[in-house]
Amino acid sequence: MDTKIDNGVFLRKDKLGYRLVYPYKNEDGSWNKFNLWTGGSWGNFIQVILIILLICFICWAYINDTKALADCCNKGYELCSNPINLINKINLP
């Protein structure tokens, strides 16, 4: 059972109680661009942007960490593959 509250916002009762519904189409069938782009409110829009930025940061950090690990492993392999290089790299008094 939907009850219209405001232009483009409905109140819906379900098992957990009442909730607001922001449909992406108006009653005449046209697109409601505000609800489509923002999720019904600016707060929802900001939450989605923050979640997307968090996921992008996690991907960026993972890529940089794997590159650093690969560089470290390659340098370690070069040093250990030829013991003479390892001895030359160590500065003994």
ZADO-1210 file (C-alpha; in nm, 4 decimals, padded with zeros to 6 digits):
<atoms>
<atom x="00.0000" y="00.0000" z="00.0000" code="MET" pos="1"/>
<atom x="00.1626" y="00.3236" z="-00.1194" code="ASP" pos="2"/>
<atom x="00.0635" y="00.6652" z="00.0092" code="THR" pos="3"/>
<atom x="00.1828" y="00.9710" z="-00.1816" code="LYS" pos="4"/>
<atom x="00.3551" y="01.2213" z="00.0481" code="ILE" pos="5"/>
<atom x="00.5129" y="01.4748" z="-00.1851" code="ASP" pos="6"/>
<atom x="00.5930" y="01.5172" z="-00.5521" code="ASN" pos="7"/>
<atom x="00.7777" y="01.1970" z="-00.6423" code="GLY" pos="8"/>
<atom x="00.7944" y="01.0492" z="-00.2878" code="VAL" pos="9"/>
<atom x="00.5762" y="00.7676" z="-00.1550" code="PHE" pos="10"/>
<atom x="00.5357" y="00.6108" z="00.1882" code="LEU" pos="11"/>
<atom x="00.5251" y="00.2299" z="00.1749" code="ARG" pos="12"/>
<atom x="00.4347" y="-00.0089" z="00.4558" code="LYS" pos="13"/>
<atom x="00.6095" y="-00.3441" z="00.4586" code="ASP" pos="14"/>
<atom x="00.7026" y="-00.6135" z="00.7119" code="LYS" pos="15"/>
<atom x="00.9553" y="-00.3950" z="00.8933" code="LEU" pos="16"/>
<atom x="00.7377" y="-00.0837" z="00.9095" code="GLY" pos="17"/>
<atom x="00.7175" y="00.2258" z="00.6959" code="TYR" pos="18"/>
<atom x="00.9813" y="00.3479" z="00.4502" code="ARG" pos="19"/>
<atom x="01.0178" y="00.6185" z="00.1894" code="LEU" pos="20"/>
<atom x="01.0185" y="00.5195" z="-00.1761" code="VAL" pos="21"/>
<atom x="01.1764" y="00.7411" z="-00.4417" code="TYR" pos="22"/>
<atom x="01.0556" y="00.6145" z="-00.7817" code="PRO" pos="23"/>
<atom x="01.2713" y="00.6854" z="-01.0848" code="TYR" pos="24"/>
<atom x="00.9663" y="00.7556" z="-01.3035" code="LYS" pos="25"/>
<atom x="00.6940" y="01.0133" z="-01.2530" code="ASN" pos="26"/>
<atom x="00.3250" y="00.9271" z="-01.2674" code="GLU" pos="27"/>
<atom x="00.3057" y="01.0458" z="-01.6290" code="ASP" pos="28"/>
<atom x="00.5870" y="00.8049" z="-01.7292" code="GLY" pos="29"/>
<atom x="00.8637" y="01.0635" z="-01.7638" code="SER" pos="30"/>
<atom x="01.1979" y="01.0166" z="-01.5929" code="TRP" pos="31"/>
<atom x="01.2474" y="01.1756" z="-01.2527" code="ASN" pos="32"/>
<atom x="01.6082" y="01.2846" z="-01.3032" code="LYS" pos="33"/>
<atom x="01.6654" y="01.3977" z="-00.9435" code="PHE" pos="34"/>
<atom x="01.5648" y="01.0601" z="-00.7978" code="ASN" pos="35"/>
<atom x="01.7529" y="00.8751" z="-01.0701" code="LEU" pos="36"/>
<atom x="02.0852" y="01.0569" z="-01.0137" code="TRP" pos="37"/>
<atom x="02.0730" y="01.1184" z="-00.6390" code="THR" pos="38"/>
<atom x="01.8756" y="00.8213" z="-00.5083" code="GLY" pos="39"/>
<atom x="01.6008" y="01.0487" z="-00.3783" code="GLY" pos="40"/>
<atom x="01.8050" y="01.2817" z="-00.1590" code="SER" pos="41"/>
<atom x="02.1422" y="01.4500" z="-00.1462" code="TRP" pos="42"/>
<atom x="02.2325" y="01.2407" z="00.1590" code="GLY" pos="43"/>
<atom x="02.1890" y="00.9176" z="-00.0375" code="ASN" pos="44"/>
<atom x="02.3910" y="01.0652" z="-00.3232" code="PHE" pos="45"/>
<atom x="02.6788" y="01.1588" z="-00.0910" code="ILE" pos="46"/>
<atom x="02.6765" y="00.8110" z="00.0643" code="GLN" pos="47"/>
<atom x="02.7000" y="00.6476" z="-00.2782" code="VAL" pos="48"/>
<atom x="02.9855" y="00.8795" z="-00.3816" code="ILE" pos="49"/>
<atom x="03.1750" y="00.8037" z="-00.0589" code="LEU" pos="50"/>
<atom x="03.1329" y="00.4279" z="-00.1087" code="ILE" pos="51"/>
<atom x="03.2563" y="00.4546" z="-00.4685" code="ILE" pos="52"/>
<atom x="03.5567" y="00.6620" z="-00.3575" code="LEU" pos="53"/>
<atom x="03.6354" y="00.4073" z="-00.0846" code="LEU" pos="54"/>
<atom x="03.6284" y="00.1211" z="-00.3361" code="ILE" pos="55"/>
<atom x="03.8524" y="00.3183" z="-00.5759" code="CYS" pos="56"/>
<atom x="04.0996" y="00.3911" z="-00.2947" code="PHE" pos="57"/>
<atom x="04.1111" y="00.0237" z="-00.1955" code="ILE" pos="58"/>
<atom x="04.1811" y="-00.0763" z="-00.5583" code="CYS" pos="59"/>
<atom x="04.4515" y="00.1912" z="-00.5928" code="TRP" pos="60"/>
<atom x="04.6197" y="00.0833" z="-00.2669" code="ALA" pos="61"/>
<atom x="04.6098" y="-00.2848" z="-00.3692" code="TYR" pos="62"/>
<atom x="04.7661" y="-00.2092" z="-00.7084" code="ILE" pos="63"/>
<atom x="05.0434" y="00.0020" z="-00.5537" code="ASN" pos="64"/>
<atom x="05.1158" y="-00.2597" z="-00.2875" code="ASP" pos="65"/>
<atom x="05.1390" y="-00.5419" z="-00.5418" code="THR" pos="66"/>
<atom x="05.3724" y="-00.3321" z="-00.7591" code="LYS" pos="67"/>
<atom x="05.5951" y="-00.2629" z="-00.4578" code="ALA" pos="68"/>
<atom x="05.5947" y="-00.6321" z="-00.3654" code="LEU" pos="69"/>
<atom x="05.6815" y="-00.7328" z="-00.7213" code="ALA" pos="70"/>
<atom x="05.9705" y="-00.4838" z="-00.7262" code="ASP" pos="71"/>
<atom x="06.0946" y="-00.6132" z="-00.3928" code="CYS" pos="72"/>
<atom x="06.0741" y="-00.9757" z="-00.5061" code="CYS" pos="73"/>
<atom x="06.2551" y="-00.8976" z="-00.8345" code="ASN" pos="74"/>
<atom x="06.5366" y="-00.7165" z="-00.6550" code="LYS" pos="75"/>
<atom x="06.5668" y="-01.0007" z="-00.4049" code="GLY" pos="76"/>
<atom x="06.5843" y="-01.2573" z="-00.6830" code="TYR" pos="77"/>
<atom x="06.8562" y="-01.0633" z="-00.8643" code="GLU" pos="78"/>
<atom x="07.0665" y="-01.0439" z="-00.5496" code="LEU" pos="79"/>
<atom x="07.0187" y="-01.4082" z="-00.4539" code="CYS" pos="80"/>
<atom x="07.0632" y="-01.5538" z="-00.8017" code="SER" pos="81"/>
<atom x="07.4300" y="-01.4483" z="-00.8119" code="ASN" pos="82"/>
<atom x="07.6082" y="-01.4573" z="-00.4730" code="PRO" pos="83"/>
<atom x="07.8905" y="-01.2378" z="-00.6056" code="ILE" pos="84"/>
<atom x="07.6394" y="-00.9534" z="-00.6534" code="ASN" pos="85"/>
<atom x="07.5210" y="-00.9996" z="-00.2971" code="LEU" pos="86"/>
<atom x="07.8755" y="-00.9813" z="-00.1626" code="ILE" pos="87"/>
<atom x="07.9474" y="-00.6710" z="-00.3723" code="ASN" pos="88"/>
<atom x="07.6315" y="-00.4998" z="-00.2432" code="LYS" pos="89"/>
<atom x="07.7298" y="-00.5493" z="00.1185" code="ILE" pos="90"/>
<atom x="07.9650" y="-00.2756" z="00.2355" code="ASN" pos="91"/>
<atom x="08.2021" y="-00.4265" z="00.4857" code="LEU" pos="92"/>
<atom x="08.4699" y="-00.2204" z="00.6609" code="PRO" pos="93"/>
</atoms>
